[in-house]
Amino acid sequence: MYPLTCVDGYRIPLREEVYVTEIIPLTSGPATVSSDQKLSLFNPASLSTGPLVNLLTRHGNITCAKAFDVGGAIVCTAGEDGSVSMWDLRRDPRQADVARLTDNRVSVLSLACSSAGFSVVAGTELQDHQASILIWDVRSTPAPKLHYKEVHSDDVTELNFHPSDHNILLSGSTDGLVNICDTRITDEDEVIIQTFNHDASIHHAAFLNDTEVFALSHDEKLALYDVAESHENGAATTNFGDMREALGCQYVANVFAKANGAGAVIGVGAHDREVFEMIHLTKGESWNLDRDNSVSMPGAHSSEIVRSFCFYDEAQTVFSAGEDGYIKAWRPST
């Protein structure tokens, strides 16, 4: 295990309890979403000086956020009132809300964005026996161009685009399914091109590379699937089971593919030991958990849950955010 040192941090200065729920890694620095309904942007070299940008969102209660353009600092946010907003964090805060996507009144639980495909996608909770996936073309009207109503039978909790084909969309739901959809197809009976039954409510799911997908359930079960034609039956190619048992942790924050294609990183935490670890998921002939070379953040966010993390490889910096209201920066000890 390789320990990192906390070198910087910022805590939201409010008396009431505030969670930092998400970190969105942008080229200009980490952006955060917090339970006080704020979207903030930080200088990665100086968190403690506070946010460079601090915007109040208007979603009733903000539920999710994704980068639309990482380099251009454009972020999408959504919330319980069904609205989706696009923010340009380079602009004057009074003009930062550059688009508001409409025609939905159901709480949004998940977002996916593709600047290459000019697309923003929202997944809703189940209401009146219907959970929707709505797709907007940001170049045209604020109304969605597509509205799928039967892809899932319960809350749509996760959405992610394919890493190299902006027409291919992954969706995950509390119905236990991860679906791969071709958004060029408008006929709902034909839109799903592959289904994986994880048999447990989906917390996170995404592509690890062009053909392989991970699914993580709300009860911390992790499995990998393959969309290649040789795996058409949809069964898991690797099933790691309950990660709490496999890794001796109490929760899994998320799984992120490494940008260089060298596997993935699983972020796991333990409240009682006040520690958060990043464990490499290595890809050889098969996928394996590399416990020997894990990276730890001793102290983490004390006994509070780490809700989000991201890494800037070139800066050798990891950022973490937690239910203690902090965003922290971690680096190797010099």
C-alpha positions in Angstrom: 0.0 0.0 0.0 1.3 3.4 -1.0 0.0 6.3 1.2 -0.7 9.8 0.0 -0.5 13.0 2.0 -3.3 15.6 2.3 -1.7 18.8 1.0 -4.7 21.1 0.7 -8.3 21.4 1.4 -11.4 23.6 1.6 -14.5 23.2 3.7 -17.8 24.8 2.8 -18.3 27.4 5.5 -21.9 26.8 6.6 -23.3 25.9 10.0 -25.7 23.3 8.7 -24.4 20.0 7.4 -23.4 20.2 3.8 -22.2 17.3 1.6 -19.9 17.7 -1.3 -21.5 15.1 -3.5 -19.6 15.1 -6.8 -16.2 16.2 -8.3 -16.2 16.9 -12.0 -12.6 16.9 -13.3 -12.1 19.8 -15.8 -8.9 20.9 -17.5 -9.0 24.1 -15.6 -9.4 22.3 -12.2 -11.9 20.3 -10.2 -15.5 21.5 -10.2 -17.8 20.3 -7.3 -21.5 19.9 -6.6 -22.7 20.3 -3.1 -25.9 19.8 -1.1 -26.3 23.6 -0.6 -27.2 23.6 -4.4 -23.9 25.1 -5.4 -21.7 24.4 -8.5 -18.2 25.5 -7.8 -14.8 25.6 -9.6 -11.5 25.4 -7.8 -7.9 26.3 -8.6 -6.3 22.9 -8.4 -3.1 24.4 -6.9 -5.0 26.3 -4.2 -8.2 24.7 -2.8 -7.9 26.5 0.5 -8.4 30.0 -1.0 -11.9 28.9 -1.9 -13.8 28.5 -5.1 -13.0 30.6 -8.2 -16.6 30.3 -9.3 -19.5 29.6 -7.0 -22.9 29.3 -8.7 -26.3 28.7 -7.2 -28.2 26.1 -9.2 -32.0 26.1 -9.6 -33.2 22.5 -9.6 -35.2 22.3 -6.4 -32.5 19.9 -5.2 -29.5 19.2 -7.4 -29.0 15.4 -8.0 -26.3 15.0 -10.6 -23.7 16.8 -12.8 -21.5 15.9 -15.7 -18.9 17.7 -17.8 -20.1 18.5 -21.3 -16.8 20.0 -22.4 -13.8 19.2 -20.2 -11.5 21.6 -21.9 -14.0 24.4 -22.3 -15.3 24.2 -18.7 -18.9 23.5 -19.7 -20.9 21.5 -17.1 -24.4 20.1 -17.0 -26.5 19.9 -13.8 -29.9 18.5 -13.1 -32.2 17.9 -10.2 -35.5 17.0 -8.6 -37.7 19.5 -10.5 -36.7 17.8 -13.8 -34.7 20.7 -15.2 -31.3 20.4 -16.9 -28.9 23.4 -17.1 -25.7 24.0 -19.0 -23.1 26.2 -17.3 -20.0 27.9 -18.9 -17.7 28.3 -15.9 -15.5 30.7 -17.9 -18.2 33.4 -18.1 -19.3 36.0 -15.7 -21.4 34.2 -13.0 -24.4 36.3 -14.0 -24.3 34.9 -17.6 -22.9 31.4 -16.7 -26.2 29.6 -17.1 -26.0 29.3 -20.9 -28.9 26.8 -21.6 -31.9 25.3 -19.8 -33.2 22.1 -21.4 -37.0 21.7 -21.0 -40.0 19.4 -21.4 -39.4 17.3 -18.3 -41.0 17.5 -14.9 -39.8 14.3 -13.4 -36.8 14.1 -11.1 -33.6 13.5 -13.0 -31.2 11.0 -11.4 -28.5 10.6 -14.0 -26.8 12.6 -16.9 -24.6 11.8 -19.8 -22.9 14.4 -22.1 -21.2 14.2 -25.5 -19.7 17.4 -26.9 -18.7 15.4 -30.0 -22.3 14.4 -30.5 -23.8 17.7 -29.3 -25.9 15.6 -26.9 -27.1 15.8 -23.4 -29.0 12.8 -21.9 -31.1 12.7 -18.7 -32.5 9.6 -16.9 -35.5 10.0 -14.6 -36.9 8.3 -11.6 -39.9 6.0 -12.0 -43.2 8.0 -12.0 -46.6 6.8 -13.0 -45.1 3.5 -14.0 -42.6 5.1 -16.4 -38.9 5.9 -16.2 -37.6 8.0 -19.1 -34.3 8.6 -21.0 -34.5 12.0 -22.7 -31.9 13.1 -25.3 -31.4 16.7 -26.3 -29.4 18.1 -29.3 -27.9 21.2 -27.8 -27.7 22.9 -31.3 -31.5 22.9 -31.8 -34.5 23.7 -29.7 -34.5 23.2 -25.9 -37.0 20.3 -26.3 -35.6 16.8 -26.4 -35.1 15.1 -29.8 -35.7 11.6 -28.4 -37.7 10.3 -25.5 -37.3 6.6 -24.6 -40.0 5.4 -22.1 -39.5 1.6 -22.0 -35.7 1.0 -21.9 -36.0 0.5 -18.1 -38.8 -0.4 -15.7 -37.4 1.5 -12.7 -35.3 4.5 -11.8 -32.5 5.3 -14.4 -29.6 5.7 -12.0 -26.6 5.8 -14.5 -25.9 7.1 -18.0 -22.6 7.1 -19.9 -21.6 7.4 -23.5 -19.2 4.9 -25.3 -15.6 6.3 -25.2 -15.2 6.5 -29.0 -18.8 6.3 -30.5 -21.1 9.1 -29.4 -24.1 7.3 -30.7 -23.8 4.4 -28.3 -25.3 5.0 -24.8 -25.0 2.9 -21.7 -27.8 3.1 -19.1 -28.2 1.5 -15.7 -31.3 1.2 -13.5 -32.6 0.0 -10.2 -34.3 -2.7 -12.3 -30.9 -4.5 -12.2 -30.2 -4.1 -16.0 -27.4 -2.3 -17.8 -28.5 -1.6 -21.4 -26.5 -0.6 -24.4 -28.5 1.6 -26.8 -27.8 2.9 -30.3 -29.3 6.4 -30.2 -29.5 6.6 -34.0 -32.5 4.3 -33.6 -35.8 6.0 -32.8 -37.9 2.8 -32.6 -37.9 1.9 -28.9 -38.4 -1.8 -29.7 -35.0 -1.8 -31.6 -32.9 0.7 -29.7 -31.4 -1.8 -27.2 -28.5 -3.6 -28.8 -27.2 -5.5 -25.7 -28.6 -6.1 -22.2 -26.7 -7.2 -19.1 -28.6 -8.4 -16.1 -26.6 -7.6 -13.0 -29.4 -8.9 -10.8 -29.1 -6.0 -8.4 -29.9 -2.3 -8.4 -27.3 -0.4 -10.4 -25.3 2.3 -8.6 -22.6 2.9 -11.2 -21.9 1.5 -14.7 -19.7 2.6 -17.6 -17.4 1.5 -20.4 -13.9 0.5 -19.3 -12.8 0.4 -23.0 -14.4 0.0 -26.4 -16.1 -3.4 -25.6 -15.9 -4.0 -21.8 -18.3 -2.6 -19.2 -18.4 -2.6 -15.4 -21.5 -2.6 -13.3 -21.5 -1.8 -9.5 -24.7 -2.4 -7.5 -26.0 -0.4 -4.5 -25.1 -3.4 -2.4 -21.4 -3.2 -3.7 -21.4 -6.1 -6.1 -19.0 -5.6 -9.0 -19.0 -7.5 -12.3 -17.6 -6.9 -15.8 -19.4 -7.6 -19.1 -18.4 -7.6 -22.8 -20.4 -6.2 -25.7 -18.3 -8.1 -28.3 -20.3 -10.5 -30.5 -18.5 -13.5 -28.9 -20.3 -12.6 -25.6 -23.8 -12.2 -26.9 -25.4 -14.1 -24.0 -24.9 -11.1 -21.7 -23.4 -13.1 -18.8 -20.7 -11.5 -16.7 -17.2 -12.2 -18.0 -15.7 -11.5 -14.5 -17.7 -11.5 -11.3 -15.9 -10.0 -8.3 -18.9 -10.4 -6.0 -19.4 -8.2 -2.9 -16.5 -5.8 -2.8 -16.9 -5.4 0.9 -15.8 -9.0 1.4 -13.3 -9.0 -1.4 -11.5 -5.8 -0.3 -12.3 -5.5 3.4 -14.0 -2.2 2.8 -17.4 -0.8 3.8 -18.4 1.0 0.6 -17.4 1.6 -3.0 -17.4 5.2 -4.2 -17.0 4.5 -8.0 -14.8 2.9 -10.7 -12.9 4.9 -13.3 -11.1 3.7 -16.4 -7.5 4.9 -16.6 -7.0 7.4 -19.4 -4.0 5.5 -20.8 -6.1 2.3 -21.2 -4.1 0.5 -18.4 -7.1 -0.9 -16.5 -9.2 1.0 -14.0 -9.2 2.3 -10.5 -11.8 1.4 -7.8 -12.3 3.8 -4.9 -13.3 2.2 -1.6 -13.6 3.4 1.9 -14.0 2.3 5.5 -15.6 4.6 8.1 -14.3 2.8 11.2 -10.7 3.0 10.0 -11.0 6.5 8.5 -9.3 5.5 5.3 -10.0 5.6 1.6 -8.1 3.5 -0.9 -7.7 3.5 -4.7 -7.2 -0.1 -5.9 -6.0 -0.9 -9.4 -8.1 -3.2 -11.6 -5.4 -4.6 -13.9 -6.1 -6.0 -17.4 -3.9 -8.9 -18.6 -5.3 -12.1 -19.9 -8.0 -11.5 -17.3 -9.0 -8.7 -14.9 -7.5 -8.8 -11.5 -7.5 -6.7 -8.3 -4.0 -5.5 -7.5 -4.1 -5.0 -3.7 -0.3 -4.9 -3.4 -0.1 -1.5 -5.2 -3.1 0.2 -3.8 -2.9 3.9 -3.0 -4.3 5.0 0.4 -5.5 8.3 1.8 -5.0 8.0 5.6 -7.6 10.0 7.6 -9.6 10.4 4.4 -12.7 12.5 5.4 -12.6 11.2 9.0 -15.5 8.8 9.6 -17.6 10.4 6.8 -18.3 8.8 3.4 -16.1 9.9 0.5 -18.7 10.6 -2.2 -16.4 11.3 -5.1 -12.8 11.3 -6.2 -10.7 12.0 -9.3 -7.1 11.9 -10.3 -4.9 14.3 -12.4 -2.1 12.0 -13.4 0.2 14.7 -14.8 0.0 16.7 -11.6 0.2 13.5 -9.5 -2.8 14.8 -7.5 -5.9 13.1 -6.3 -9.0 15.1 -5.3 -11.6 13.7 -2.9 -14.9 15.1 -1.7 -17.0 13.9 1.2 -20.0 14.2 3.5 -17.9 16.3 5.9 -18.2 19.2 3.4 -14.5 19.1 2.4 -12.8 18.9 -1.0 -9.2 17.7 -0.4 -6.1 17.4 -2.5 -3.7 14.5 -2.0 -0.1 13.9 -3.3 2.8 11.5 -2.8 5.0 12.4 0.1 8.2 14.1 -1.1 
